[in-house]
Amino acid sequence: MSAQDKAANTGDKIKGKAKEAVGKVTGNEEMEAEGKADQVKGDAKQAGEKVKDVFKD
């Protein structure tokens, strides 16, 4: 996994956490759900990159 991919995946997770927090504070359930989805997206991408790394070796 390249450092750039790691940073992008971590960025998705951080963005998701921030969105979720803002959604909770403002009572915006849609934004909260989007934040959770962004976090899952970042986790899934990271898992995919790890699988690629396993097959590279």
Secondary structure as UniProt FT lines:
FT   HELIX           3..26
FT   HELIX           29..56
//
